[in-house]
């Protein structure tokens, strides 16, 4: 998906300070498709630009299904990685929710959340550790809004 991220202060999620366009990779997974993963990926998003072939997840947030209603699914973002769920990229703990809506022949993603975490390592891999609120020395803590629109991508596994 091509997504616009709007970033805000952790304590004032409605006060947007900057916006960026970024590619995201969205996946439904789990035994009953009860999870969604949303990962940011490298690459510039410009109007009319197709997603690059080599998109790869960098930081991955996980949501668990809270409501499935017709063309709309809502997921609660989690602060602890579900132990049995393999994810690509570094796990990204967050508070918030993601809504995926099918409309006019495409999928749209809307989300809002905030995160405060510290960097760490586990089994030789980079991870982010959840921290208490308020986060101690969390200069990187922030709130965010996301709006994504599905783009056809050669690497997708979603039927057209």
C-alpha positions as CSV (number, residue, x, y, z in Angstrom):
1,X,0.0,0.0,0.0
2,X,1.0,3.6,-0.6
3,X,0.6,5.3,2.8
4,X,0.7,8.7,4.3
5,X,2.0,8.8,7.8
6,X,1.2,11.9,9.9
7,X,3.3,12.2,13.0
8,X,2.4,14.0,16.2
9,X,3.6,14.5,19.8
10,X,3.1,11.5,22.0
11,X,1.0,13.5,24.5
12,X,-1.0,15.4,21.8
13,X,-1.9,12.9,19.0
14,X,-4.0,15.4,17.2
15,X,-1.2,18.0,16.8
16,X,0.4,16.8,13.5
17,X,4.0,18.0,13.1
18,X,5.0,16.3,9.9
19,X,3.8,14.0,7.1
20,X,5.6,11.5,5.0
21,X,4.6,9.1,2.2
22,X,5.9,5.5,2.6
23,X,5.3,2.1,1.3
24,X,3.7,-0.4,3.7
25,X,3.2,-4.1,3.5
26,X,-0.1,-5.4,5.0
27,X,-0.8,-9.0,5.7
28,X,-3.7,-11.0,7.3
29,X,-2.3,-14.0,9.1
30,X,-2.9,-16.5,11.9
31,X,-4.9,-19.8,11.9
32,X,-8.2,-17.9,11.5
33,X,-6.8,-14.8,9.9
34,X,-7.2,-13.1,13.3
35,X,-4.0,-11.0,13.0
36,X,-2.9,-8.2,10.7
37,X,0.7,-7.1,10.3
38,X,1.6,-3.7,9.0
39,X,5.2,-3.1,8.1
40,X,6.9,0.0,6.7
41,X,9.2,-0.6,3.8
42,X,11.9,1.5,2.1
43,X,11.3,3.3,-1.1
44,X,9.9,6.7,-2.1
45,X,6.1,7.0,-2.9
46,X,5.4,9.4,-5.6
47,X,2.1,10.0,-7.5
48,X,1.7,7.4,-10.3
49,X,4.7,5.4,-9.1
50,X,4.4,1.6,-8.8
51,X,5.6,-0.2,-5.7
52,X,9.2,-1.4,-6.1
53,X,9.6,-5.1,-6.6
54,X,12.0,-5.6,-3.7
55,X,9.9,-4.2,-0.9
56,X,10.8,-5.8,2.4
57,X,9.4,-5.2,5.9
58,X,11.5,-3.0,8.3
59,X,9.4,-2.4,11.4
60,X,6.2,-4.5,11.8
61,X,3.2,-3.7,14.0
62,X,0.7,-6.5,14.8
63,X,-3.0,-6.1,15.4
64,X,-5.6,-8.6,16.6
65,X,-9.0,-8.7,15.1
66,X,-11.7,-7.0,17.3
67,X,-14.5,-6.6,14.8
68,X,-15.3,-8.1,11.4
69,X,-18.3,-6.4,9.8
70,X,-19.1,-6.7,6.1
71,X,-16.4,-4.7,4.2
72,X,-14.7,-3.4,7.4
73,X,-12.3,-5.1,9.8
74,X,-10.9,-3.5,12.9
75,X,-7.7,-4.6,14.7
76,X,-6.3,-3.6,18.1
77,X,-2.5,-3.0,18.0
78,X,-0.5,-5.0,20.5
79,X,2.4,-4.1,22.7
80,X,3.7,-7.6,23.0
81,X,4.4,-9.8,20.0
82,X,2.2,-12.9,20.0
83,X,4.7,-15.7,20.7
84,X,3.5,-18.2,18.0
85,X,3.2,-15.5,15.3
86,X,6.2,-15.3,13.0
87,X,6.7,-11.8,11.6
88,X,9.1,-10.3,9.1
89,X,11.1,-7.2,10.1
90,X,11.6,-6.0,13.7
91,X,8.5,-6.1,15.9
92,X,7.1,-2.7,16.6
93,X,5.0,-2.4,19.8
94,X,2.2,0.2,19.6
95,X,-1.1,1.3,21.2
96,X,-3.9,2.0,18.8
97,X,-6.0,0.4,16.1
98,X,-6.1,-0.3,12.4
99,X,-9.2,-0.4,10.2
100,X,-9.2,-2.0,6.8
101,X,-12.1,-1.1,4.5
102,X,-13.0,-2.5,1.1
103,X,-14.5,0.3,-0.9
104,X,-15.0,1.0,-4.6
105,X,-12.9,-2.1,-5.7
106,X,-9.9,-1.4,-3.5
107,X,-8.7,-1.7,0.1
108,X,-8.0,1.3,2.3
109,X,-6.3,1.2,5.7
110,X,-6.8,3.8,8.4
111,X,-4.9,3.7,11.7
112,X,-4.0,5.8,14.7
113,X,-1.6,4.9,17.4
114,X,1.3,5.9,19.5
115,X,4.5,4.2,20.6
116,X,7.3,4.5,23.1
117,X,9.9,1.9,23.1
118,X,13.6,1.4,23.5
119,X,16.0,-0.4,21.2
120,X,17.5,-3.8,22.2
121,X,18.8,-7.1,20.8
122,X,17.4,-10.6,21.2
123,X,19.0,-13.7,19.6
124,X,21.3,-11.4,17.7
125,X,18.4,-9.5,16.1
126,X,17.3,-5.9,16.6
127,X,14.1,-5.6,18.6
128,X,12.2,-2.8,20.2
129,X,11.2,-3.3,23.9
130,X,7.9,-2.0,25.3
131,X,8.4,0.5,28.1
132,X,6.0,2.0,30.7
133,X,4.0,5.1,30.2
134,X,5.4,7.7,30.5
135,X,8.4,6.3,28.8
136,X,11.7,7.2,30.5
137,X,14.0,9.3,28.2
138,X,11.7,8.6,25.3
139,X,12.6,11.3,22.9
140,X,11.5,9.1,20.0
141,X,8.0,8.5,21.5
142,X,5.3,9.8,19.1
143,X,1.8,9.5,18.0
144,X,0.8,8.8,14.4
145,X,-2.0,8.5,11.9
146,X,-1.8,6.4,8.8
147,X,-3.9,6.2,5.7
148,X,-3.0,3.6,3.1
149,X,-4.4,2.7,-0.3
150,X,-3.8,-0.7,-1.9
151,X,-1.5,-0.5,-5.0
152,X,-1.1,-3.5,-7.3
153,X,2.3,-5.0,-6.6
154,X,4.0,-7.9,-8.3
155,X,5.0,-9.4,-4.9
156,X,1.5,-9.5,-3.4
157,X,-0.4,-12.7,-2.6
158,X,-3.8,-11.1,-2.6
159,X,-6.2,-12.2,-5.4
160,X,-7.2,-9.2,-7.7
